[in-house]
Amino acid sequence: MSTLPGAESWRDAGLESPGLEDAVELAGSAEEPEGEDYDPEPPEELGTKEASEADVVEQIVEVGEDEREDYP
């Protein structure tokens, strides 16, 4: 019995190499897939909202540099 992959190992295992008709095509086909195309609904309109005071203040505050050289 052959331990190396190849034609001999197929024969030793009692298998035959696949014929051209049975071979699976691994490359993608150039044909368009059948079926319906996905057409999502358009998103709902989002209203304009005012920013809360807390968000505005948080964005204005500057954060100081971290003076530590190594982090835990």
PyMOL Python script that loads the backbone (N, CA, C, O; Angstrom):
from pymol import cmd

cmd.read_pdbstr("""\
ATOM      1  N   MET A   1       0.847  -1.173   0.000  1.00  0.00           N
ATOM      2  CA  MET A   1       0.000   0.000   0.000  1.00  0.00           C
ATOM      3  C   MET A   1       0.889   1.231   0.000  1.00  0.00           C
ATOM      4  O   MET A   1       1.878   1.274   0.731  1.00  0.00           O
ATOM      5  N   SER A   2       0.557   2.233  -0.805  1.00  0.00           N
ATOM      6  CA  SER A   2       1.336   3.446  -0.931  1.00  0.00           C
ATOM      7  C   SER A   2       0.992   4.413   0.204  1.00  0.00           C
ATOM      8  O   SER A   2      -0.177   4.584   0.552  1.00  0.00           O
ATOM      9  N   THR A   3       2.006   5.032   0.765  1.00  0.00           N
ATOM     10  CA  THR A   3       1.781   6.025   1.821  1.00  0.00           C
ATOM     11  C   THR A   3       1.923   7.442   1.303  1.00  0.00           C
ATOM     12  O   THR A   3       1.648   8.391   2.037  1.00  0.00           O
ATOM     13  N   LEU A   4       2.340   7.608   0.074  1.00  0.00           N
ATOM     14  CA  LEU A   4       2.460   8.933  -0.516  1.00  0.00           C
ATOM     15  C   LEU A   4       1.210   9.263  -1.326  1.00  0.00           C
ATOM     16  O   LEU A   4       0.669   8.391  -2.007  1.00  0.00           O
ATOM     17  N   PRO A   5       0.743  10.512  -1.261  1.00  0.00           N
ATOM     18  CA  PRO A   5      -0.424  10.869  -2.058  1.00  0.00           C
ATOM     19  C   PRO A   5      -0.101  10.795  -3.547  1.00  0.00           C
ATOM     20  O   PRO A   5       1.023  11.068  -3.971  1.00  0.00           O
ATOM     21  N   GLY A   6      -1.072  10.434  -4.299  1.00  0.00           N
ATOM     22  CA  GLY A   6      -0.885  10.344  -5.737  1.00  0.00           C
ATOM     23  C   GLY A   6      -1.791   9.279  -6.326  1.00  0.00           C
ATOM     24  O   GLY A   6      -2.674   8.758  -5.644  1.00  0.00           O
ATOM     25  N   ALA A   7      -1.572   8.959  -7.586  1.00  0.00           N
ATOM     26  CA  ALA A   7      -2.414   7.994  -8.295  1.00  0.00           C
ATOM     27  C   ALA A   7      -2.348   6.615  -7.650  1.00  0.00           C
ATOM     28  O   ALA A   7      -3.356   5.909  -7.600  1.00  0.00           O
ATOM     29  N   GLU A   8      -1.158   6.216  -7.150  1.00  0.00           N
ATOM     30  CA  GLU A   8      -1.020   4.893  -6.543  1.00  0.00           C
ATOM     31  C   GLU A   8      -1.837   4.763  -5.259  1.00  0.00           C
ATOM     32  O   GLU A   8      -2.421   3.710  -5.003  1.00  0.00           O
ATOM     33  N   SER A   9      -1.886   5.825  -4.447  1.00  0.00           N
ATOM     34  CA  SER A   9      -2.641   5.751  -3.197  1.00  0.00           C
ATOM     35  C   SER A   9      -4.140   5.656  -3.481  1.00  0.00           C
ATOM     36  O   SER A   9      -4.861   4.987  -2.741  1.00  0.00           O
ATOM     37  N   TRP A  10      -4.617   6.308  -4.531  1.00  0.00           N
ATOM     38  CA  TRP A  10      -6.028   6.177  -4.911  1.00  0.00           C
ATOM     39  C   TRP A  10      -6.313   4.735  -5.324  1.00  0.00           C
ATOM     40  O   TRP A  10      -7.317   4.144  -4.926  1.00  0.00           O
ATOM     41  N   ARG A  11      -5.413   4.189  -6.123  1.00  0.00           N
ATOM     42  CA  ARG A  11      -5.603   2.822  -6.599  1.00  0.00           C
ATOM     43  C   ARG A  11      -5.550   1.852  -5.424  1.00  0.00           C
ATOM     44  O   ARG A  11      -6.375   0.943  -5.342  1.00  0.00           O
ATOM     45  N   ASP A  12      -4.574   2.032  -4.497  1.00  0.00           N
ATOM     46  CA  ASP A  12      -4.440   1.140  -3.353  1.00  0.00           C
ATOM     47  C   ASP A  12      -5.658   1.198  -2.437  1.00  0.00           C
ATOM     48  O   ASP A  12      -6.027   0.192  -1.831  1.00  0.00           O
ATOM     49  N   ALA A  13      -6.275   2.354  -2.333  1.00  0.00           N
ATOM     50  CA  ALA A  13      -7.443   2.506  -1.465  1.00  0.00           C
ATOM     51  C   ALA A  13      -8.711   2.010  -2.140  1.00  0.00           C
ATOM     52  O   ALA A  13      -9.773   1.990  -1.518  1.00  0.00           O
ATOM     53  N   GLY A  14      -8.619   1.615  -3.385  1.00  0.00           N
ATOM     54  CA  GLY A  14      -9.789   1.123  -4.098  1.00  0.00           C
ATOM     55  C   GLY A  14     -10.603   2.230  -4.744  1.00  0.00           C
ATOM     56  O   GLY A  14     -11.742   2.013  -5.157  1.00  0.00           O
ATOM     57  N   LEU A  15     -10.026   3.401  -4.828  1.00  0.00           N
ATOM     58  CA  LEU A  15     -10.713   4.533  -5.449  1.00  0.00           C
ATOM     59  C   LEU A  15     -10.168   4.748  -6.847  1.00  0.00           C
ATOM     60  O   LEU A  15      -9.030   4.388  -7.149  1.00  0.00           O
ATOM     61  N   GLU A  16     -10.975   5.324  -7.673  1.00  0.00           N
ATOM     62  CA  GLU A  16     -10.525   5.674  -9.012  1.00  0.00           C
ATOM     63  C   GLU A  16     -10.454   7.187  -9.112  1.00  0.00           C
ATOM     64  O   GLU A  16     -11.192   7.900  -8.432  1.00  0.00           O
ATOM     65  N   SER A  17      -9.573   7.666  -9.954  1.00  0.00           N
ATOM     66  CA  SER A  17      -9.493   9.112 -10.135  1.00  0.00           C
ATOM     67  C   SER A  17     -10.784   9.603 -10.794  1.00  0.00           C
ATOM     68  O   SER A  17     -11.348   8.898 -11.631  1.00  0.00           O
ATOM     69  N   PRO A  18     -11.255  10.781 -10.438  1.00  0.00           N
ATOM     70  CA  PRO A  18     -12.504  11.271 -11.000  1.00  0.00           C
ATOM     71  C   PRO A  18     -12.374  11.561 -12.488  1.00  0.00           C
ATOM     72  O   PRO A  18     -11.337  12.022 -12.965  1.00  0.00           O
ATOM     73  N   GLY A  19     -13.435  11.284 -13.195  1.00  0.00           N
ATOM     74  CA  GLY A  19     -13.455  11.572 -14.623  1.00  0.00           C
ATOM     75  C   GLY A  19     -13.696  13.054 -14.856  1.00  0.00           C
ATOM     76  O   GLY A  19     -14.028  13.789 -13.926  1.00  0.00           O
ATOM     77  N   LEU A  20     -13.532  13.483 -16.078  1.00  0.00           N
ATOM     78  CA  LEU A  20     -13.749  14.897 -16.383  1.00  0.00           C
ATOM     79  C   LEU A  20     -15.196  15.309 -16.143  1.00  0.00           C
ATOM     80  O   LEU A  20     -15.447  16.465 -15.803  1.00  0.00           O
ATOM     81  N   GLU A  21     -16.146  14.411 -16.306  1.00  0.00           N
ATOM     82  CA  GLU A  21     -17.551  14.735 -16.099  1.00  0.00           C
ATOM     83  C   GLU A  21     -17.866  14.906 -14.609  1.00  0.00           C
ATOM     84  O   GLU A  21     -18.753  15.674 -14.238  1.00  0.00           O
ATOM     85  N   ASP A  22     -17.122  14.175 -13.753  1.00  0.00           N
ATOM     86  CA  ASP A  22     -17.379  14.212 -12.324  1.00  0.00           C
ATOM     87  C   ASP A  22     -16.596  15.299 -11.590  1.00  0.00           C
ATOM     88  O   ASP A  22     -16.884  15.600 -10.432  1.00  0.00           O
ATOM     89  N   ALA A  23     -15.619  15.877 -12.254  1.00  0.00           N
ATOM     90  CA  ALA A  23     -14.767  16.869 -11.589  1.00  0.00           C
ATOM     91  C   ALA A  23     -15.580  18.108 -11.241  1.00  0.00           C
ATOM     92  O   ALA A  23     -16.435  18.540 -12.013  1.00  0.00           O
ATOM     93  N   VAL A  24     -15.308  18.663 -10.094  1.00  0.00           N
ATOM     94  CA  VAL A  24     -16.008  19.859  -9.635  1.00  0.00           C
ATOM     95  C   VAL A  24     -15.241  21.074 -10.116  1.00  0.00           C
ATOM     96  O   VAL A  24     -14.016  21.135 -10.003  1.00  0.00           O
ATOM     97  N   GLU A  25     -15.971  22.045 -10.656  1.00  0.00           N
ATOM     98  CA  GLU A  25     -15.334  23.262 -11.117  1.00  0.00           C
ATOM     99  C   GLU A  25     -15.079  24.161  -9.907  1.00  0.00           C
ATOM    100  O   GLU A  25     -16.020  24.595  -9.242  1.00  0.00           O
ATOM    101  N   LEU A  26     -13.798  24.441  -9.624  1.00  0.00           N
ATOM    102  CA  LEU A  26     -13.453  25.248  -8.460  1.00  0.00           C
ATOM    103  C   LEU A  26     -13.466  26.735  -8.767  1.00  0.00           C
ATOM    104  O   LEU A  26     -13.702  27.543  -7.869  1.00  0.00           O
ATOM    105  N   ALA A  27     -13.222  27.108  -9.992  1.00  0.00           N
ATOM    106  CA  ALA A  27     -13.232  28.522 -10.351  1.00  0.00           C
ATOM    107  C   ALA A  27     -14.678  28.998 -10.472  1.00  0.00           C
ATOM    108  O   ALA A  27     -15.556  28.234 -10.871  1.00  0.00           O
ATOM    109  N   GLY A  28     -14.919  30.249 -10.129  1.00  0.00           N
ATOM    110  CA  GLY A  28     -16.262  30.820 -10.218  1.00  0.00           C
ATOM    111  C   GLY A  28     -16.720  30.909 -11.667  1.00  0.00           C
ATOM    112  O   GLY A  28     -15.914  31.123 -12.572  1.00  0.00           O
ATOM    113  N   SER A  29     -17.982  30.749 -11.871  1.00  0.00           N
ATOM    114  CA  SER A  29     -18.499  30.823 -13.232  1.00  0.00           C
ATOM    115  C   SER A  29     -18.758  32.279 -13.609  1.00  0.00           C
ATOM    116  O   SER A  29     -18.985  33.122 -12.741  1.00  0.00           O
ATOM    117  N   ALA A  30     -18.724  32.561 -14.883  1.00  0.00           N
ATOM    118  CA  ALA A  30     -18.922  33.915 -15.376  1.00  0.00           C
ATOM    119  C   ALA A  30     -20.404  34.263 -15.492  1.00  0.00           C
ATOM    120  O   ALA A  30     -20.755  35.417 -15.740  1.00  0.00           O
ATOM    121  N   GLU A  31     -21.251  33.294 -15.317  1.00  0.00           N
ATOM    122  CA  GLU A  31     -22.681  33.546 -15.432  1.00  0.00           C
ATOM    123  C   GLU A  31     -23.205  34.275 -14.203  1.00  0.00           C
ATOM    124  O   GLU A  31     -22.665  34.135 -13.105  1.00  0.00           O
ATOM    125  N   GLU A  32     -24.251  35.046 -14.399  1.00  0.00           N
ATOM    126  CA  GLU A  32     -24.894  35.729 -13.286  1.00  0.00           C
ATOM    127  C   GLU A  32     -25.645  34.707 -12.437  1.00  0.00           C
ATOM    128  O   GLU A  32     -26.263  33.794 -12.983  1.00  0.00           O
ATOM    129  N   PRO A  33     -25.603  34.844 -11.119  1.00  0.00           N
ATOM    130  CA  PRO A  33     -26.373  33.918 -10.283  1.00  0.00           C
ATOM    131  C   PRO A  33     -27.871  34.121 -10.483  1.00  0.00           C
ATOM    132  O   PRO A  33     -28.352  35.235 -10.689  1.00  0.00           O
ATOM    133  N   GLU A  34     -28.576  33.018 -10.416  1.00  0.00           N
ATOM    134  CA  GLU A  34     -30.021  33.105 -10.593  1.00  0.00           C
ATOM    135  C   GLU A  34     -30.675  33.499  -9.290  1.00  0.00           C
ATOM    136  O   GLU A  34     -30.112  33.285  -8.216  1.00  0.00           O
ATOM    137  N   GLY A  35     -31.852  34.071  -9.376  1.00  0.00           N
ATOM    138  CA  GLY A  35     -32.579  34.472  -8.186  1.00  0.00           C
ATOM    139  C   GLY A  35     -32.793  35.972  -8.187  1.00  0.00           C
ATOM    140  O   GLY A  35     -32.284  36.695  -9.044  1.00  0.00           O
ATOM    141  N   GLU A  36     -33.550  36.413  -7.215  1.00  0.00           N
ATOM    142  CA  GLU A  36     -33.854  37.829  -7.123  1.00  0.00           C
ATOM    143  C   GLU A  36     -32.695  38.580  -6.485  1.00  0.00           C
ATOM    144  O   GLU A  36     -32.016  38.069  -5.594  1.00  0.00           O
ATOM    145  N   ASP A  37     -32.482  39.802  -6.957  1.00  0.00           N
ATOM    146  CA  ASP A  37     -31.467  40.651  -6.350  1.00  0.00           C
ATOM    147  C   ASP A  37     -32.036  41.257  -5.077  1.00  0.00           C
ATOM    148  O   ASP A  37     -33.230  41.545  -4.992  1.00  0.00           O
ATOM    149  N   TYR A  38     -31.173  41.448  -4.093  1.00  0.00           N
ATOM    150  CA  TYR A  38     -31.587  42.062  -2.832  1.00  0.00           C
ATOM    151  C   TYR A  38     -31.731  43.561  -3.056  1.00  0.00           C
ATOM    152  O   TYR A  38     -30.792  44.219  -3.502  1.00  0.00           O
ATOM    153  N   ASP A  39     -32.886  44.091  -2.751  1.00  0.00           N
ATOM    154  CA  ASP A  39     -33.156  45.509  -2.909  1.00  0.00           C
ATOM    155  C   ASP A  39     -33.713  46.036  -1.589  1.00  0.00           C
ATOM    156  O   ASP A  39     -34.923  45.997  -1.366  1.00  0.00           O
ATOM    157  N   PRO A  40     -32.827  46.534  -0.705  1.00  0.00           N
ATOM    158  CA  PRO A  40     -33.301  46.979   0.601  1.00  0.00           C
ATOM    159  C   PRO A  40     -34.147  48.241   0.497  1.00  0.00           C
ATOM    160  O   PRO A  40     -34.033  49.012  -0.456  1.00  0.00           O
ATOM    161  N   GLU A  41     -34.990  48.430   1.491  1.00  0.00           N
ATOM    162  CA  GLU A  41     -35.807  49.635   1.555  1.00  0.00           C
ATOM    163  C   GLU A  41     -34.902  50.823   1.875  1.00  0.00           C
ATOM    164  O   GLU A  41     -33.910  50.655   2.585  1.00  0.00           O
ATOM    165  N   PRO A  42     -35.215  52.015   1.373  1.00  0.00           N
ATOM    166  CA  PRO A  42     -34.387  53.172   1.723  1.00  0.00           C
ATOM    167  C   PRO A  42     -34.529  53.488   3.210  1.00  0.00           C
ATOM    168  O   PRO A  42     -35.597  53.273   3.783  1.00  0.00           O
ATOM    169  N   PRO A  43     -33.469  53.994   3.842  1.00  0.00           N
ATOM    170  CA  PRO A  43     -33.554  54.298   5.274  1.00  0.00           C
ATOM    171  C   PRO A  43     -34.521  55.441   5.534  1.00  0.00           C
ATOM    172  O   PRO A  43     -34.755  56.290   4.674  1.00  0.00           O
ATOM    173  N   GLU A  44     -35.070  55.443   6.723  1.00  0.00           N
ATOM    174  CA  GLU A  44     -35.982  56.512   7.096  1.00  0.00           C
ATOM    175  C   GLU A  44     -35.195  57.797   7.293  1.00  0.00           C
ATOM    176  O   GLU A  44     -34.023  57.766   7.669  1.00  0.00           O
ATOM    177  N   GLU A  45     -35.836  58.908   7.042  1.00  0.00           N
ATOM    178  CA  GLU A  45     -35.198  60.197   7.224  1.00  0.00           C
ATOM    179  C   GLU A  45     -34.947  60.430   8.708  1.00  0.00           C
ATOM    180  O   GLU A  45     -35.834  60.229   9.538  1.00  0.00           O
ATOM    181  N   LEU A  46     -33.745  60.850   9.026  1.00  0.00           N
ATOM    182  CA  LEU A  46     -33.416  61.160  10.405  1.00  0.00           C
ATOM    183  C   LEU A  46     -33.566  62.662  10.616  1.00  0.00           C
ATOM    184  O   LEU A  46     -33.066  63.466   9.828  1.00  0.00           O
ATOM    185  N   GLY A  47     -34.248  63.022  11.667  1.00  0.00           N
ATOM    186  CA  GLY A  47     -34.435  64.437  11.955  1.00  0.00           C
ATOM    187  C   GLY A  47     -33.175  65.045  12.534  1.00  0.00           C
ATOM    188  O   GLY A  47     -32.324  64.338  13.073  1.00  0.00           O
ATOM    189  N   THR A  48     -33.062  66.337  12.425  1.00  0.00           N
ATOM    190  CA  THR A  48     -31.931  67.043  13.001  1.00  0.00           C
ATOM    191  C   THR A  48     -32.220  67.294  14.467  1.00  0.00           C
ATOM    192  O   THR A  48     -33.263  67.836  14.831  1.00  0.00           O
ATOM    193  N   LYS A  49     -31.264  66.882  15.311  1.00  0.00           N
ATOM    194  CA  LYS A  49     -31.451  67.069  16.743  1.00  0.00           C
ATOM    195  C   LYS A  49     -30.379  68.013  17.268  1.00  0.00           C
ATOM    196  O   LYS A  49     -29.260  68.057  16.758  1.00  0.00           O
ATOM    197  N   GLU A  50     -30.742  68.752  18.280  1.00  0.00           N
ATOM    198  CA  GLU A  50     -29.791  69.621  18.955  1.00  0.00           C
ATOM    199  C   GLU A  50     -28.934  68.774  19.883  1.00  0.00           C
ATOM    200  O   GLU A  50     -29.425  67.817  20.482  1.00  0.00           O
ATOM    201  N   ALA A  51     -27.661  69.119  20.006  1.00  0.00           N
ATOM    202  CA  ALA A  51     -26.768  68.411  20.919  1.00  0.00           C
ATOM    203  C   ALA A  51     -27.090  68.834  22.344  1.00  0.00           C
ATOM    204  O   ALA A  51     -27.399  69.997  22.602  1.00  0.00           O
ATOM    205  N   SER A  52     -27.015  67.890  23.259  1.00  0.00           N
ATOM    206  CA  SER A  52     -27.272  68.234  24.661  1.00  0.00           C
ATOM    207  C   SER A  52     -26.088  69.034  25.205  1.00  0.00           C
ATOM    208  O   SER A  52     -24.973  68.930  24.695  1.00  0.00           O
ATOM    209  N   GLU A  53     -26.335  69.818  26.226  1.00  0.00           N
ATOM    210  CA  GLU A  53     -25.304  70.670  26.806  1.00  0.00           C
ATOM    211  C   GLU A  53     -24.142  69.835  27.343  1.00  0.00           C
ATOM    212  O   GLU A  53     -22.987  70.247  27.237  1.00  0.00           O
ATOM    213  N   ALA A  54     -24.432  68.679  27.911  1.00  0.00           N
ATOM    214  CA  ALA A  54     -23.382  67.816  28.462  1.00  0.00           C
ATOM    215  C   ALA A  54     -22.435  67.335  27.359  1.00  0.00           C
ATOM    216  O   ALA A  54     -21.225  67.265  27.576  1.00  0.00           O
ATOM    217  N   ASP A  55     -22.960  67.008  26.200  1.00  0.00           N
ATOM    218  CA  ASP A  55     -22.107  66.559  25.103  1.00  0.00           C
ATOM    219  C   ASP A  55     -21.201  67.682  24.610  1.00  0.00           C
ATOM    220  O   ASP A  55     -20.030  67.452  24.309  1.00  0.00           O
ATOM    221  N   VAL A  56     -21.739  68.888  24.527  1.00  0.00           N
ATOM    222  CA  VAL A  56     -20.957  70.023  24.052  1.00  0.00           C
ATOM    223  C   VAL A  56     -19.845  70.336  25.039  1.00  0.00           C
ATOM    224  O   VAL A  56     -18.708  70.573  24.633  1.00  0.00           O
ATOM    225  N   VAL A  57     -20.158  70.339  26.336  1.00  0.00           N
ATOM    226  CA  VAL A  57     -19.154  70.624  27.356  1.00  0.00           C
ATOM    227  C   VAL A  57     -18.071  69.552  27.341  1.00  0.00           C
ATOM    228  O   VAL A  57     -16.887  69.863  27.475  1.00  0.00           O
ATOM    229  N   GLU A  58     -18.463  68.311  27.183  1.00  0.00           N
ATOM    230  CA  GLU A  58     -17.492  67.217  27.167  1.00  0.00           C
ATOM    231  C   GLU A  58     -16.518  67.363  26.005  1.00  0.00           C
ATOM    232  O   GLU A  58     -15.343  67.022  26.141  1.00  0.00           O
ATOM    233  N   GLN A  59     -16.979  67.853  24.886  1.00  0.00           N
ATOM    234  CA  GLN A  59     -16.110  68.013  23.725  1.00  0.00           C
ATOM    235  C   GLN A  59     -15.177  69.211  23.867  1.00  0.00           C
ATOM    236  O   GLN A  59     -14.109  69.236  23.256  1.00  0.00           O
ATOM    237  N   ILE A  60     -15.566  70.198  24.662  1.00  0.00           N
ATOM    238  CA  ILE A  60     -14.752  71.396  24.839  1.00  0.00           C
ATOM    239  C   ILE A  60     -13.600  71.143  25.808  1.00  0.00           C
ATOM    240  O   ILE A  60     -12.523  71.713  25.637  1.00  0.00           O
ATOM    241  N   VAL A  61     -13.802  70.306  26.816  1.00  0.00           N
ATOM    242  CA  VAL A  61     -12.798  70.069  27.856  1.00  0.00           C
ATOM    243  C   VAL A  61     -11.578  69.387  27.248  1.00  0.00           C
ATOM    244  O   VAL A  61     -11.694  68.364  26.573  1.00  0.00           O
ATOM    245  N   GLU A  62     -10.403  69.973  27.499  1.00  0.00           N
ATOM    246  CA  GLU A  62      -9.165  69.373  27.005  1.00  0.00           C
ATOM    247  C   GLU A  62      -8.625  68.403  28.048  1.00  0.00           C
ATOM    248  O   GLU A  62      -8.703  68.664  29.249  1.00  0.00           O
ATOM    249  N   VAL A  63      -8.084  67.300  27.591  1.00  0.00           N
ATOM    250  CA  VAL A  63      -7.517  66.300  28.477  1.00  0.00           C
ATOM    251  C   VAL A  63      -6.006  66.483  28.473  1.00  0.00           C
ATOM    252  O   VAL A  63      -5.380  66.579  27.417  1.00  0.00           O
ATOM    253  N   GLY A  64      -5.435  66.529  29.665  1.00  0.00           N
ATOM    254  CA  GLY A  64      -3.986  66.728  29.784  1.00  0.00           C
ATOM    255  C   GLY A  64      -3.217  65.496  29.340  1.00  0.00           C
ATOM    256  O   GLY A  64      -3.755  64.392  29.264  1.00  0.00           O
ATOM    257  N   GLU A  65      -1.939  65.719  29.050  1.00  0.00           N
ATOM    258  CA  GLU A  65      -1.065  64.621  28.637  1.00  0.00           C
ATOM    259  C   GLU A  65      -0.799  63.697  29.814  1.00  0.00           C
ATOM    260  O   GLU A  65      -0.758  64.153  30.957  1.00  0.00           O
ATOM    261  N   ASP A  66      -0.621  62.430  29.562  1.00  0.00           N
ATOM    262  CA  ASP A  66      -0.272  61.475  30.596  1.00  0.00           C
ATOM    263  C   ASP A  66       1.246  61.520  30.769  1.00  0.00           C
ATOM    264  O   ASP A  66       1.993  61.226  29.835  1.00  0.00           O
ATOM    265  N   GLU A  67       1.690  61.885  31.954  1.00  0.00           N
ATOM    266  CA  GLU A  67       3.118  62.064  32.180  1.00  0.00           C
ATOM    267  C   GLU A  67       3.839  60.771  32.554  1.00  0.00           C
ATOM    268  O   GLU A  67       5.068  60.748  32.622  1.00  0.00           O
ATOM    269  N   ARG A  68       3.098  59.711  32.795  1.00  0.00           N
ATOM    270  CA  ARG A  68       3.750  58.437  33.099  1.00  0.00           C
ATOM    271  C   ARG A  68       4.398  57.880  31.842  1.00  0.00           C
ATOM    272  O   ARG A  68       3.858  58.017  30.744  1.00  0.00           O
ATOM    273  N   GLU A  69       5.548  57.258  32.003  1.00  0.00           N
ATOM    274  CA  GLU A  69       6.232  56.710  30.835  1.00  0.00           C
ATOM    275  C   GLU A  69       5.827  55.285  30.541  1.00  0.00           C
ATOM    276  O   GLU A  69       5.738  54.895  29.377  1.00  0.00           O
ATOM    277  N   ASP A  70       5.580  54.498  31.579  1.00  0.00           N
ATOM    278  CA  ASP A  70       5.164  53.123  31.327  1.00  0.00           C
ATOM    279  C   ASP A  70       3.761  52.916  31.872  1.00  0.00           C
ATOM    280  O   ASP A  70       3.400  53.431  32.931  1.00  0.00           O
ATOM    281  N   TYR A  71       2.997  52.166  31.138  1.00  0.00           N
ATOM    282  CA  TYR A  71       1.600  51.910  31.488  1.00  0.00           C
ATOM    283  C   TYR A  71       1.496  50.560  32.188  1.00  0.00           C
ATOM    284  O   TYR A  71       2.271  49.642  31.918  1.00  0.00           O
ATOM    285  N   PRO A  72       0.531  50.457  33.088  1.00  0.00           N
ATOM    286  CA  PRO A  72       0.377  49.169  33.808  1.00  0.00           C
ATOM    287  C   PRO A  72      -0.058  48.059  32.892  1.00  0.00           C
ATOM    288  O   PRO A  72      -0.232  46.924  33.336  1.00  0.00           O
TER     289      PRO A  72
END
""", "prot")
cmd.dss("prot")
cmd.show_as("cartoon", "prot")
cmd.util.cbc("prot")
cmd.orient("prot")
